[in-house]
Amino acid sequence: MIPIDSTEVEDTARAGGSLRLALGLLGNRQRLILVLLTLGRIAVGFCDLLVAAAMYLLFLLLQGRSTGHQHWWIPKNVLSAAVITTVLVALRGLMDLLSARSTFRQIQNLHTAFLLRLTEGYSRLQWGRFVECNRSELSGRALQTTREAATFYHRCIEMTANVVIVAVMIAALVHQSLAAAFALSFAVAAFYAGHRFLIRRKLQEAASSRETSLRMLQRYLADMLSSGQEIRTYRNQAFFQERIRRQAERAAVNTLHVVFLPQIGRIVADQGAVLLFLFIVIVVELRQGDLTGLLALLVFYFVLSRRLLPLISQILLLAGEMDGSYENVKIIDSDLNECRIHSELTPPSLLPDAGIVMQMIDVGFSFRDGITILRNVNLCMEEGETIVLHGPSGIGKSSLLNLIAGVSQPSTGVVRVDRGSIAYVPQEIPLLDDSIRNNLLFGSPGRSDEELIKALEATKLDEFVSAQPHGLDTAVGDNGALFSGGERQRLGLARAILRGGRLLLLDEATSALDEETQRQVLDNLSASGKAILLVTHRVHAHTFGHRLFRIEQGSLIEELNRELPTKEPVSPRSLLC
C-alpha cells in the first residue's frame, strides 16, 4: 500500500483535516447515528446537572430555607424534592445504560463495515497490485486496524459529549460564582494546552512507529509459520525468533508510549482539578459569608464535581488516545483510496461465436513496469477440445490463463468467453481450513453428497475420502496441510468439476500426480465433454491434447502434436479467430 507522509498528515490535522478525513470514511446514515449517539451522551450529562440542582434544592428545604422561586415545577416540600431527585437519579442511570449500549453496538457495526469495505477493496485490486501486497499485512489491517479505527469514533463521541457537558457545568457554576467558573475554565484550558504542545507530537510519533512495528511483526510471524518444514530441516529457529524478538520489543516500547503518555495528562488533571475545586469552595464560601446555605452549596458542588472532575481528566485522556487511534483511520483511508484508484474494472461480457467456447483476438498483456508478456495472441477453442500449452517457467503461460479467467485484463485485444462457464485450477490449490465437503462446495450451496462423490470419482479421490473416519466431513487442515500434494490437487480438480461449465483451465494442476493417476484423471476430464486448456511441463501429457502450443517471445505458436498421430483432425474453424 502507499506509505503515509507523517509530516503532511500533521499539517492536515492542524487545519482540521483529521476530522474531515474521519467523517469522510462514513456514510450519511453513519454520521447521523454518531450525532444522535453524541446527543445521547450529552443528555446523560444534563441529567447530572439536574440531579445536582435537585440535591441543592432538597438540602435547602431540609434546612428550612425557601428556594426563592414560585415556579410550578419547583418542589415546595422535602418529600416532593426527594421524589424528584430519586426519579432523576434513576432516569440518569437508565439513560447512561441505554446510550452506552447503543454506542458500543454502533462501534461494532462500524468495525464490521470497515472490515467488509477493506476486504472487498482488496479483492477488487488489480491482480498485479494484489500480488505485490503482503497477505498477512492485509489480514492484520482488516482485523485489527479496522477495530482500532472504529474505536477512534467511540472516543470522538465521548470527547465531544464530555466537552459539551463540562462547558454546561461551568456555565452552571457561573450562576453560583463567576470567579469559580473562570478559574475552572482557565485550569481546563491550561491542561489541554499542556497536552497539545508537550505530549501530542510524541504520541503521534509513537502511534505511527507502533503501527509499523506491528505490521512487520505480523509479517515475520507469517513467514515463520508458513516456513515450518524448512525451518525444522535447517534448524534455524533462532534466526526467525530473533527477528520476531526485535520487532516485538520495538512494538512494546511504542505501545508503552501510546498508552502511558495520555496517562500523564489524566493524572495532572485529576490532582490539579481536585485542588482547584477545594480552592474554589473555600473562596466562594468566604465571599458569601452565609453559613446557613453552606450544606446545600457543598452538596451541589459535590454532586457536580462527582461528574465534572472525572470528565476533565477523561477529556485529557481521550485527547491522547484519539491521537493514537487516528493513525488507524489514516491507514484505512489510504488503503481504501488505493483500492479505488487501482480497482480491477469489470470487463464487458463478450460471448464467443456459436459453437466456440473461447476466443482470444489480438490479445497483448504487460505488467505494471511495461514489460510485455504476451503479444498478438489469437486462439479459439471448440466444445470438447483439449489444448496443451507447454514451455519453461516465466514465459507467460499462467498469464494467458489469467486473461481467459478474467483474473487479469488484456492490454490490447479482446477475450470472448462466458465467464460463468469457466472452472480454473491454479498451480497452488487454495484450500479452506475446513472439511472436504466445504472445500468442494467452495461457496456453492445446494449440491448433494452424490454429486460430491461423483466429482471425487472423476479425480480418483473417492476411495481416499471413503476411507476417512468422517468421510466428507474430514478436516483438511491449514491450506490442506493434512493432505499430500497430490490429494490437494485432486481435491482442487474435483471442486472445478463440481462447478460445471464448458471450459476447464488447468495450470500445472496435475504436477503432483504420478503418470498413471494423471492419465486416468485427464481421461475422465476429456470424457466429460468440457473444453480443456492444460498448461504443463510434462512431455507425456502432450498426448492428451488435440492441439499443442508453446509461447515464444510473447507469441503463441502452434506445434504439430507428433505424440498423438491417431488424434482426430481439428476442424479448420477452430484454428481461426
C-alpha positions as CSV (number, residue, x, y, z in Angstrom):
1,M,0.0,0.0,0.0
2,I,1.0,3.6,-0.4
3,P,3.1,4.9,2.5
4,I,1.7,7.8,4.5
5,D,3.7,11.0,4.8
6,S,3.5,11.8,8.5
7,T,4.5,15.5,8.1
8,E,1.8,16.1,5.5
9,V,-0.7,14.4,7.8
10,E,0.2,16.6,10.7
11,D,-0.2,19.7,8.7
12,T,-3.6,18.5,7.5
13,A,-4.6,17.7,11.1
14,R,-3.7,21.2,12.2
15,A,-6.1,22.6,9.6
16,G,-8.9,20.5,10.8
17,G,-8.4,17.9,8.1
18,S,-8.3,15.0,10.5
19,L,-12.0,15.4,11.4
20,R,-12.9,15.8,7.7
21,L,-10.9,12.7,6.8
22,A,-12.6,10.7,9.6
23,L,-16.1,11.8,8.7
24,G,-15.3,11.2,5.0
25,L,-15.0,7.5,5.8
26,L,-18.6,7.4,7.0
27,G,-21.8,7.4,5.1
28,N,-24.6,9.9,5.7
29,R,-26.6,7.4,7.8
30,Q,-23.5,6.6,9.9
31,R,-22.8,10.3,10.5
32,L,-26.4,10.8,11.6
33,I,-26.2,7.9,14.0
34,L,-22.9,9.2,15.5
35,V,-24.6,12.6,16.1
36,L,-27.6,11.0,17.8
37,L,-25.3,8.9,20.0
38,T,-23.3,12.0,21.0
39,L,-26.5,13.8,21.9
40,G,-27.5,10.8,24.0
41,R,-24.2,11.0,25.9
42,I,-24.7,14.8,26.3
43,A,-28.2,14.1,27.7
44,V,-26.7,12.0,30.4
45,G,-24.5,14.9,31.4
46,F,-27.6,17.2,31.6
47,C,-29.2,14.7,33.9
48,D,-26.1,15.0,36.2
49,L,-26.7,18.8,36.3
50,L,-30.4,18.3,37.1
51,V,-29.5,15.8,39.9
52,A,-27.1,18.4,41.3
53,A,-29.7,21.1,41.2
54,A,-32.3,18.8,42.7
55,M,-30.0,17.8,45.6
56,Y,-29.3,21.5,46.2
57,L,-33.0,22.3,46.5
58,L,-33.6,19.2,48.7
59,F,-30.9,20.3,51.2
60,L,-32.2,23.9,51.2
61,L,-35.6,22.6,52.1
62,L,-34.1,20.3,54.8
63,Q,-32.5,23.4,56.3
64,G,-35.9,25.1,56.4
65,R,-35.0,27.6,53.7
66,S,-37.1,28.7,50.8
67,T,-35.9,28.1,47.3
68,G,-36.8,31.7,46.5
69,H,-38.8,30.7,43.3
70,Q,-42.5,30.1,42.9
71,H,-42.5,28.2,39.6
72,W,-44.9,25.2,39.5
73,W,-42.2,22.8,38.7
74,I,-40.0,23.6,41.7
75,P,-40.7,21.4,44.7
76,K,-42.2,23.1,47.7
77,N,-41.5,20.5,50.4
78,V,-38.9,17.9,51.3
79,L,-40.9,14.9,50.2
80,S,-41.6,16.2,46.6
81,A,-37.9,17.2,46.3
82,A,-36.8,13.8,47.4
83,V,-39.1,12.1,44.9
84,I,-37.9,14.3,42.1
85,T,-34.3,13.6,43.0
86,T,-34.9,9.9,43.1
87,V,-36.6,9.9,39.7
88,L,-33.8,12.0,38.2
89,V,-31.1,9.6,39.6
90,A,-33.0,6.5,38.2
91,L,-33.5,8.3,34.8
92,R,-29.9,9.2,34.7
93,G,-28.8,5.6,35.3
94,L,-31.2,4.3,32.7
95,M,-30.1,6.8,30.1
96,D,-26.5,6.0,30.7
97,L,-27.1,2.3,30.2
98,L,-29.1,2.8,27.0
99,S,-26.7,5.3,25.5
100,A,-23.6,3.2,26.3
101,R,-25.2,0.1,24.9
102,S,-26.2,1.9,21.7
103,T,-22.7,3.4,21.3
104,F,-20.9,0.1,21.7
105,R,-23.3,-1.6,19.3
106,Q,-22.7,1.2,16.6
107,I,-18.9,1.0,17.1
108,Q,-19.1,-2.8,16.5
109,N,-21.2,-2.1,13.3
110,L,-18.5,0.4,12.2
111,H,-15.8,-2.2,12.7
112,T,-17.8,-4.7,10.6
113,A,-18.4,-2.1,7.9
114,F,-14.8,-1.1,7.7
115,L,-13.7,-4.8,7.6
116,L,-16.1,-5.5,4.8
117,R,-15.1,-2.4,2.8
118,L,-11.4,-3.2,3.1
119,T,-11.8,-6.9,2.2
120,E,-14.0,-6.0,-0.8
121,G,-11.5,-3.4,-1.9
122,Y,-8.6,-5.9,-1.6
123,S,-10.5,-8.5,-3.6
124,R,-11.1,-5.9,-6.4
125,L,-7.5,-4.7,-6.6
126,Q,-5.8,-5.2,-10.0
127,W,-4.1,-8.5,-9.9
128,G,-0.7,-7.0,-10.5
129,R,-1.2,-4.8,-7.4
130,F,-2.7,-7.5,-5.3
131,V,0.2,-10.0,-5.7
132,E,2.6,-7.3,-4.6
133,C,0.8,-6.9,-1.2
134,N,1.8,-8.9,1.9
135,R,-1.2,-11.1,2.6
136,S,-0.6,-11.2,6.4
137,E,-0.5,-7.3,6.5
138,L,-3.8,-7.2,4.6
139,S,-5.3,-9.6,7.0
140,G,-4.0,-7.7,10.0
141,R,-5.4,-4.4,8.7
142,A,-8.8,-6.0,8.0
143,L,-9.0,-7.4,11.5
144,Q,-7.0,-5.1,13.8
145,T,-6.7,-1.8,12.1
146,T,-10.4,-1.6,11.5
147,R,-11.1,-2.3,15.1
148,E,-8.8,0.5,16.3
149,A,-10.3,2.9,13.7
150,A,-13.8,2.2,15.0
151,T,-12.6,2.9,18.5
152,F,-11.5,6.4,17.3
153,Y,-15.1,7.2,16.6
154,H,-16.1,5.9,20.0
155,R,-13.6,8.3,21.5
156,C,-14.9,11.1,19.3
157,I,-18.4,10.6,20.7
158,E,-17.2,10.6,24.3
159,M,-14.8,13.5,23.7
160,T,-17.5,15.7,22.1
161,A,-20.0,14.9,24.8
162,N,-17.6,15.5,27.6
163,V,-16.5,18.9,26.3
164,V,-20.2,20.0,25.9
165,I,-21.0,18.7,29.4
166,V,-18.1,20.4,31.0
167,A,-19.0,23.7,29.3
168,V,-22.6,23.4,30.5
169,M,-21.4,22.6,34.1
170,I,-19.0,25.5,34.1
171,A,-21.9,27.7,32.9
172,A,-23.9,26.4,35.9
173,L,-21.1,27.4,38.2
174,V,-21.3,30.9,36.8
175,H,-24.7,31.1,38.4
176,Q,-23.1,30.4,41.8
177,S,-19.8,32.1,41.3
178,L,-18.3,33.8,38.3
179,A,-14.8,33.6,39.8
180,A,-15.2,29.9,40.3
181,A,-16.3,29.3,36.8
182,F,-13.4,31.4,35.4
183,A,-10.8,29.7,37.5
184,L,-12.1,26.2,36.4
185,S,-12.2,27.3,32.7
186,F,-8.6,28.6,33.0
187,A,-7.4,25.3,34.5
188,V,-9.1,23.2,31.8
189,A,-7.5,25.3,29.1
190,A,-4.1,25.1,30.7
191,F,-4.4,21.3,31.0
192,Y,-5.3,21.0,27.3
193,A,-2.6,23.3,26.2
194,G,-0.1,21.2,28.1
195,H,-1.2,18.1,26.3
196,R,-1.4,19.8,22.9
197,F,2.1,21.3,22.9
198,L,4.0,18.9,25.2
199,I,2.6,15.4,24.6
200,R,0.7,15.3,21.3
201,R,3.6,15.2,18.9
202,K,5.4,12.5,20.8
203,L,2.2,10.5,21.0
204,Q,1.6,10.7,17.2
205,E,5.2,9.6,16.5
206,A,4.8,6.7,18.9
207,A,1.5,5.7,17.3
208,S,3.0,5.7,13.8
209,S,6.0,3.7,14.9
210,R,3.8,1.2,16.7
211,E,1.8,0.6,13.6
212,T,5.0,0.0,11.6
213,S,6.4,-2.4,14.2
214,L,3.1,-4.3,14.5
215,R,3.0,-4.6,10.7
216,M,6.5,-6.0,10.5
217,L,5.9,-8.3,13.4
218,Q,2.8,-9.8,11.8
219,R,4.8,-10.3,8.6
220,Y,7.6,-12.1,10.4
221,L,5.2,-14.3,12.2
222,A,3.5,-15.3,9.0
223,D,6.9,-16.0,7.4
224,M,7.9,-18.3,10.3
225,L,4.6,-20.2,10.4
226,S,4.5,-20.7,6.6
227,S,8.1,-22.0,6.5
228,G,7.7,-24.7,9.2
229,Q,9.2,-27.5,7.1
230,E,12.3,-25.7,6.0
231,I,12.9,-24.2,9.5
232,R,12.8,-27.6,11.1
233,T,15.0,-29.1,8.4
234,Y,17.7,-26.3,8.6
235,R,17.3,-26.0,12.3
236,N,17.5,-22.2,12.1
237,Q,14.7,-21.3,14.5
238,A,17.0,-18.9,16.3
239,F,17.1,-16.6,13.2
240,F,13.3,-16.3,13.0
241,Q,12.9,-16.0,16.7
242,E,15.5,-13.1,16.8
243,R,13.6,-11.3,14.0
244,I,10.4,-11.7,16.0
245,R,12.0,-10.6,19.2
246,R,13.4,-7.4,17.8
247,Q,10.1,-6.3,16.3
248,A,8.2,-7.4,19.4
249,E,10.4,-5.2,21.6
250,R,10.0,-2.2,19.3
251,A,6.3,-2.7,19.3
252,A,6.3,-3.0,23.1
253,V,8.2,0.3,23.6
254,N,6.0,2.2,21.2
255,T,2.8,0.7,22.7
256,L,4.1,1.8,26.2
257,H,4.4,5.4,24.9
258,V,1.0,5.3,23.3
259,V,-0.6,4.0,26.5
260,F,1.4,5.9,29.1
261,L,1.6,9.4,27.6
262,P,-2.1,10.1,27.8
263,Q,-2.0,9.0,31.5
264,I,0.3,11.9,32.3
265,G,-2.4,14.4,31.3
266,R,-5.0,12.4,33.2
267,I,-3.0,12.3,36.4
268,V,-2.2,16.0,36.3
269,A,-5.8,16.9,35.5
270,D,-7.1,14.6,38.4
271,Q,-4.9,16.1,41.1
272,G,-5.0,19.7,39.8
273,A,-8.8,19.7,39.4
274,V,-9.3,18.4,43.0
275,L,-7.0,21.2,44.4
276,L,-8.7,23.7,42.2
277,F,-12.1,22.6,43.4
278,L,-11.2,22.9,47.0
279,F,-9.8,26.3,46.4
280,I,-13.0,27.4,44.7
281,V,-15.3,26.1,47.5
282,I,-13.2,28.0,50.1
283,V,-13.1,31.2,48.2
284,V,-16.9,31.1,47.4
285,E,-17.9,30.5,51.0
286,L,-15.6,33.2,52.3
287,R,-17.0,35.7,49.9
288,Q,-20.6,34.7,50.6
289,G,-20.3,34.6,54.3
290,D,-23.7,32.8,54.6
291,L,-23.2,29.6,56.6
292,T,-26.8,28.7,56.6
293,G,-26.7,27.6,53.0
294,L,-23.3,26.1,53.2
295,L,-24.5,22.4,53.4
296,A,-26.8,22.8,50.3
297,L,-24.0,24.5,48.4
298,L,-21.5,21.9,49.3
299,V,-23.9,19.2,48.2
300,F,-24.4,21.0,44.9
301,Y,-20.6,21.2,44.3
302,F,-20.2,17.6,45.4
303,V,-22.7,16.2,43.0
304,L,-21.5,18.4,40.2
305,S,-17.8,17.6,40.9
306,R,-18.5,13.9,41.1
307,R,-19.2,14.1,37.3
308,L,-17.1,17.2,36.4
309,L,-13.7,16.2,37.8
310,P,-13.6,12.8,36.1
311,L,-14.8,14.4,32.8
312,I,-11.9,16.9,32.9
313,S,-9.3,14.1,33.3
314,Q,-11.2,11.9,30.8
315,I,-11.0,14.7,28.2
316,L,-7.3,14.8,28.5
317,L,-7.0,11.0,28.3
318,L,-9.3,10.8,25.3
319,A,-7.4,13.6,23.5
320,G,-4.2,11.4,23.8
321,E,-6.0,8.2,22.9
322,M,-7.6,9.8,19.8
323,D,-4.2,10.9,18.5
324,G,-3.1,7.2,18.8
325,S,-6.1,5.6,17.2
326,Y,-6.3,8.3,14.5
327,E,-3.3,6.6,12.9
328,N,-5.5,3.6,12.1
329,V,-8.1,5.9,10.5
330,K,-5.4,7.2,8.2
331,I,-4.3,3.7,7.2
332,I,-7.9,2.7,6.3
333,D,-8.4,5.8,4.3
334,S,-5.1,5.3,2.5
335,D,-5.9,1.7,1.7
336,L,-9.5,2.4,0.5
337,N,-8.1,5.2,-1.7
338,E,-5.5,2.8,-3.1
339,C,-8.3,0.2,-3.8
340,R,-10.5,2.8,-5.5
341,I,-7.6,4.1,-7.7
342,H,-6.3,0.6,-8.7
343,S,-9.5,-1.5,-8.6
344,E,-10.0,-4.0,-11.3
345,L,-12.5,-2.8,-13.9
346,T,-15.2,-5.3,-14.8
347,P,-14.6,-6.1,-18.5
348,P,-17.6,-6.2,-20.8
349,S,-19.1,-9.6,-21.2
350,L,-18.2,-10.7,-24.8
351,L,-19.5,-14.1,-25.8
352,P,-17.8,-16.2,-28.4
353,D,-19.3,-17.2,-31.7
354,A,-21.7,-20.1,-31.8
355,G,-20.0,-23.5,-31.2
356,I,-16.9,-21.8,-29.8
357,V,-16.1,-21.9,-26.1
358,M,-13.4,-19.2,-26.1
359,Q,-11.8,-16.7,-28.5
360,M,-8.7,-14.6,-28.0
361,I,-8.3,-12.0,-30.7
362,D,-5.0,-10.0,-31.0
363,V,-4.5,-10.1,-27.2
364,G,-1.5,-8.5,-25.6
365,F,-0.5,-8.3,-21.9
366,S,2.0,-6.3,-20.0
367,F,2.9,-6.0,-16.3
368,R,2.9,-2.6,-14.5
369,D,6.6,-2.0,-15.3
370,G,5.8,-2.1,-19.0
371,I,7.4,-5.5,-19.7
372,T,5.5,-7.2,-22.5
373,I,4.5,-10.8,-21.6
374,L,2.1,-11.6,-24.4
375,R,1.6,-10.1,-27.8
376,N,-0.9,-10.6,-30.7
377,V,-2.3,-13.9,-29.2
378,N,-5.1,-15.4,-31.3
379,L,-6.7,-18.6,-30.1
380,C,-10.0,-20.4,-30.4
381,M,-11.4,-23.4,-28.6
382,E,-14.3,-25.6,-29.6
383,E,-16.6,-27.6,-27.5
384,G,-14.9,-30.7,-26.1
385,E,-11.5,-29.7,-27.4
386,T,-8.3,-30.2,-25.3
387,I,-5.4,-27.8,-25.9
388,V,-2.0,-28.3,-24.3
389,L,0.2,-25.3,-23.6
390,H,3.8,-26.1,-22.6
391,G,7.2,-24.4,-22.2
392,P,9.6,-23.2,-19.5
393,S,8.5,-21.2,-16.5
394,G,8.1,-17.4,-16.7
395,I,7.1,-17.2,-20.4
396,G,3.5,-16.2,-19.8
397,K,1.5,-19.5,-19.6
398,S,-0.2,-18.6,-16.3
399,S,-0.7,-15.0,-17.5
400,L,-2.6,-16.4,-20.6
401,L,-4.9,-18.5,-18.3
402,N,-5.4,-15.5,-16.0
403,L,-6.6,-13.4,-19.0
404,I,-9.1,-16.1,-20.0
405,A,-10.4,-16.5,-16.4
406,G,-10.8,-12.7,-16.0
407,V,-8.2,-12.5,-13.2
408,S,-6.2,-10.1,-15.3
409,Q,-7.2,-7.8,-18.2
410,P,-5.5,-7.6,-21.6
411,S,-3.5,-4.6,-22.5
412,T,-4.7,-4.9,-26.1
413,G,-7.2,-7.1,-27.9
414,V,-10.3,-8.9,-26.6
415,V,-11.2,-12.2,-24.9
416,R,-14.6,-13.6,-25.8
417,V,-15.7,-16.1,-23.2
418,D,-18.7,-16.8,-21.0
419,R,-17.1,-16.1,-17.6
420,G,-19.8,-18.0,-15.8
421,S,-18.9,-21.2,-17.6
422,I,-15.2,-21.3,-16.5
423,A,-13.6,-23.5,-13.9
424,Y,-10.0,-22.8,-13.0
425,V,-7.4,-24.9,-11.2
426,P,-4.3,-22.8,-10.5
427,Q,-0.8,-24.1,-9.7
428,E,-1.2,-23.6,-5.9
429,I,-4.6,-25.1,-4.8
430,P,-6.1,-22.8,-2.2
431,L,-7.9,-24.9,0.4
432,L,-10.0,-23.7,3.2
433,D,-9.2,-24.8,6.8
434,D,-12.4,-26.7,6.8
435,S,-13.9,-30.0,5.8
436,I,-13.6,-31.8,2.4
437,R,-17.3,-31.1,1.8
438,N,-16.9,-27.3,2.2
439,N,-13.7,-27.3,0.2
440,L,-15.6,-28.9,-2.7
441,L,-18.6,-26.6,-2.4
442,F,-16.3,-23.5,-2.0
443,G,-19.3,-21.2,-1.6
444,S,-21.6,-23.1,-3.9
445,P,-24.5,-24.5,-1.9
446,G,-27.2,-26.8,-2.9
447,R,-25.1,-29.8,-4.0
448,S,-26.0,-33.3,-2.9
449,D,-23.5,-35.8,-1.4
450,E,-24.0,-37.9,-4.6
451,E,-22.8,-35.0,-6.7
452,L,-19.7,-34.5,-4.5
453,I,-18.8,-38.2,-4.6
454,K,-19.2,-38.2,-8.4
455,A,-16.7,-35.3,-8.7
456,L,-14.3,-37.2,-6.4
457,E,-14.6,-40.3,-8.5
458,A,-13.6,-38.4,-11.6
459,T,-10.4,-37.3,-9.9
460,K,-9.7,-40.8,-8.3
461,L,-10.1,-39.4,-4.8
462,D,-13.4,-41.1,-3.8
463,E,-11.7,-44.2,-2.2
464,F,-9.4,-41.9,-0.1
465,V,-12.4,-39.9,1.2
466,S,-14.4,-43.1,1.9
467,A,-11.6,-44.4,4.0
468,Q,-11.6,-41.4,6.3
469,P,-13.5,-41.8,9.6
470,H,-15.5,-38.7,8.9
471,G,-15.8,-39.0,5.2
472,L,-16.8,-35.7,3.5
473,D,-16.6,-34.0,6.9
474,T,-12.9,-34.8,7.3
475,A,-10.8,-31.7,8.1
476,V,-8.1,-30.8,5.6
477,G,-6.0,-28.5,7.9
478,D,-4.5,-25.1,7.2
479,N,-4.4,-24.9,3.4
480,G,-4.7,-28.7,3.2
481,A,-1.7,-29.3,5.4
482,L,-3.1,-32.7,6.4
483,F,-3.2,-33.9,2.8
484,S,-0.5,-34.7,0.4
485,G,0.3,-32.6,-2.6
486,G,-1.5,-35.0,-5.0
487,E,-4.5,-35.2,-2.8
488,R,-4.7,-31.4,-2.6
489,Q,-4.5,-31.2,-6.4
490,R,-7.2,-33.8,-6.9
491,L,-9.5,-32.1,-4.4
492,G,-9.0,-28.8,-6.4
493,L,-9.8,-30.7,-9.6
494,A,-12.9,-32.2,-8.1
495,R,-14.0,-28.7,-7.0
496,A,-13.6,-27.4,-10.5
497,I,-15.6,-30.3,-11.9
498,L,-18.4,-29.6,-9.4
499,R,-18.6,-26.0,-10.6
500,G,-19.7,-27.3,-14.0
501,G,-19.2,-25.0,-17.0
502,R,-17.9,-25.6,-20.5
503,L,-14.3,-24.6,-20.2
504,L,-11.7,-26.0,-17.7
505,L,-8.4,-24.2,-17.2
506,L,-5.6,-26.4,-15.7
507,D,-2.4,-24.6,-14.7
508,E,0.0,-27.5,-13.7
509,A,-2.9,-28.9,-11.9
510,T,-1.7,-32.5,-12.2
511,S,2.0,-31.9,-11.5
512,A,1.9,-33.7,-8.1
513,L,0.2,-36.8,-9.6
514,D,2.0,-39.9,-10.8
515,E,1.8,-40.6,-14.5
516,E,-0.9,-43.3,-14.2
517,T,-3.1,-41.3,-12.0
518,Q,-2.7,-38.2,-14.2
519,R,-3.7,-40.3,-17.2
520,Q,-6.8,-41.6,-15.5
521,V,-7.8,-38.1,-14.3
522,L,-7.2,-36.4,-17.7
523,D,-9.1,-39.2,-19.5
524,N,-12.1,-38.7,-17.1
525,L,-11.9,-34.9,-17.7
526,S,-11.8,-35.4,-21.5
527,A,-14.7,-37.8,-21.4
528,S,-16.8,-35.1,-19.6
529,G,-17.1,-33.1,-22.9
530,K,-15.5,-30.0,-21.4
531,A,-13.1,-27.9,-23.4
532,I,-9.8,-28.1,-21.6
533,L,-6.7,-25.8,-21.7
534,L,-3.9,-27.6,-20.0
535,V,-0.6,-25.9,-19.0
536,T,2.1,-28.4,-18.2
537,H,5.8,-29.1,-18.2
538,R,5.3,-32.9,-18.6
539,V,6.1,-34.2,-22.0
540,H,3.9,-37.3,-21.8
541,A,0.9,-35.0,-21.0
542,H,1.0,-33.8,-24.6
543,T,-0.7,-36.9,-25.7
544,F,-4.0,-35.7,-24.2
545,G,-4.3,-32.7,-26.4
546,H,-6.0,-32.2,-29.7
547,R,-3.5,-29.3,-30.3
548,L,-0.2,-28.4,-28.9
549,F,1.1,-24.8,-28.3
550,R,4.1,-23.1,-26.9
551,I,4.8,-19.4,-26.1
552,E,7.9,-18.0,-27.6
553,Q,8.9,-14.3,-27.0
554,G,5.3,-13.5,-26.1
555,S,3.8,-15.1,-29.2
556,L,1.6,-18.2,-29.2
557,I,3.0,-20.8,-31.6
558,E,1.2,-24.0,-32.6
559,E,3.2,-27.2,-32.9
560,L,2.5,-30.4,-34.7
561,N,1.4,-32.9,-32.0
562,R,3.5,-35.9,-33.1
563,E,2.9,-37.5,-29.7
564,L,-0.7,-38.4,-30.8
565,P,-0.9,-39.3,-34.5
566,T,-4.2,-41.0,-34.1
567,K,-6.0,-38.0,-32.7
568,E,-8.9,-36.8,-34.8
569,P,-8.0,-33.9,-37.0
570,V,-9.2,-30.4,-35.8
571,S,-11.6,-28.6,-38.0
572,P,-10.3,-25.6,-39.8
573,R,-12.7,-23.4,-37.9
574,S,-11.1,-23.9,-34.5
575,L,-7.8,-22.6,-35.9
576,L,-9.2,-19.2,-36.8
577,C,-10.5,-16.2,-34.8
